[in-house]
């Protein structure tokens, strides 16, 4: 089980190394993802986003939490890493409908 998780983490780091990313979802999965990414050279987290309006204009781990519309306006060329277990597929559809290319969306499943 640890080997599979380590491989998934390595694959994710390879996908986003050298890229700017926005993490979509500010719950438990986001926390574990940020812990994985902090300290890894070549990973630049521009912002966090969430559909929960109560989280907008706050910060988490020193990162701004913005609305999805603002994230796309400010970080249109970023890769979007979805950190939401229950709604990952729906969030991916949402991002595609908002104009994010599918090859720039990663659903994080640890």
C-alpha positions as CSV (number, residue, x, y, z in Angstrom):
1,X,0.0,0.0,0.0
2,X,2.8,2.4,0.8
3,X,4.6,1.6,-2.4
4,X,1.4,2.4,-4.4
5,X,1.0,5.7,-2.5
6,X,4.7,6.6,-3.0
7,X,4.3,5.9,-6.8
8,X,1.3,8.1,-7.0
9,X,3.1,10.9,-5.2
10,X,6.1,10.5,-7.5
11,X,3.9,10.6,-10.6
12,X,2.1,13.7,-9.3
13,X,5.4,15.5,-8.6
14,X,6.7,14.5,-12.1
15,X,3.5,15.9,-13.7
16,X,3.7,19.3,-11.9
17,X,7.4,19.8,-11.6
18,X,8.4,23.2,-13.0
19,X,4.8,24.3,-13.4
20,X,2.6,26.8,-11.6
21,X,-0.5,25.2,-10.1
22,X,-3.7,26.1,-8.4
23,X,-5.1,23.6,-5.9
24,X,-8.9,23.2,-6.2
25,X,-10.4,22.2,-2.9
26,X,-9.5,23.3,0.6
27,X,-10.5,20.3,2.7
28,X,-8.6,17.4,4.2
29,X,-7.2,16.2,0.9
30,X,-5.8,19.7,0.3
31,X,-4.0,19.5,3.6
32,X,-2.2,16.3,2.7
33,X,-1.4,17.6,-0.8
34,X,0.2,20.8,0.6
35,X,2.2,18.8,3.0
36,X,3.5,16.7,0.1
37,X,4.3,19.7,-2.1
38,X,5.8,22.1,0.4
39,X,9.6,21.8,0.2
40,X,9.6,20.2,-3.2
41,X,11.7,22.2,-5.6
42,X,10.1,23.1,-8.8
43,X,6.5,23.2,-7.5
44,X,4.9,26.7,-7.4
45,X,1.5,26.9,-5.8
46,X,0.0,30.2,-7.0
47,X,-3.3,29.9,-5.1
48,X,-6.0,27.7,-3.7
49,X,-9.6,27.8,-4.9
50,X,-12.9,26.3,-3.6
51,X,-16.6,26.4,-4.5
52,X,-17.3,27.3,-0.9
53,X,-17.8,31.1,-0.8
54,X,-17.0,31.3,2.9
55,X,-13.4,30.3,2.1
56,X,-12.8,33.0,-0.5
57,X,-10.6,35.9,0.5
58,X,-9.0,33.9,3.3
59,X,-5.6,32.2,3.4
60,X,-4.5,28.6,4.2
61,X,-0.8,27.8,4.8
62,X,0.0,31.3,3.7
63,X,-1.7,30.8,0.3
64,X,-4.6,32.9,-0.9
65,X,-8.0,31.2,-1.3
66,X,-9.9,32.7,-4.2
67,X,-13.1,32.0,-6.1
68,X,-12.8,29.7,-9.1
69,X,-13.6,32.6,-11.4
70,X,-10.8,34.7,-9.9
71,X,-8.4,31.8,-10.1
72,X,-9.0,31.3,-13.8
73,X,-8.8,35.1,-14.4
74,X,-5.5,35.4,-12.5
75,X,-3.9,32.0,-13.3
76,X,-5.3,31.0,-16.7
77,X,-2.1,29.2,-17.7
78,X,-1.7,27.2,-14.5
79,X,-2.3,23.5,-14.0
80,X,-5.2,22.8,-11.7
81,X,-4.8,20.0,-9.2
82,X,-8.2,18.9,-7.8
83,X,-8.0,17.9,-4.1
84,X,-11.5,16.8,-3.4
85,X,-12.5,13.2,-2.9
86,X,-16.3,13.5,-3.2
87,X,-16.6,15.9,-6.0
88,X,-13.4,15.5,-8.1
89,X,-15.3,14.5,-11.3
90,X,-17.8,17.3,-11.0
91,X,-15.0,19.9,-10.4
92,X,-13.1,18.6,-13.4
93,X,-16.3,19.1,-15.5
94,X,-16.6,22.6,-14.0
95,X,-13.1,23.6,-14.9
96,X,-13.5,22.3,-18.5
97,X,-16.7,24.3,-18.8
98,X,-14.8,27.3,-17.6
99,X,-12.2,26.9,-20.3
100,X,-9.4,25.0,-18.6
101,X,-7.8,22.5,-21.0
102,X,-8.3,18.9,-19.9
103,X,-4.6,18.3,-20.1
104,X,-4.0,21.0,-17.5
105,X,-6.3,19.3,-14.9
106,X,-5.0,16.6,-12.5
107,X,-7.4,14.9,-10.1
108,X,-5.3,14.0,-7.0
109,X,-6.1,10.6,-5.7
110,X,-3.6,9.5,-3.1
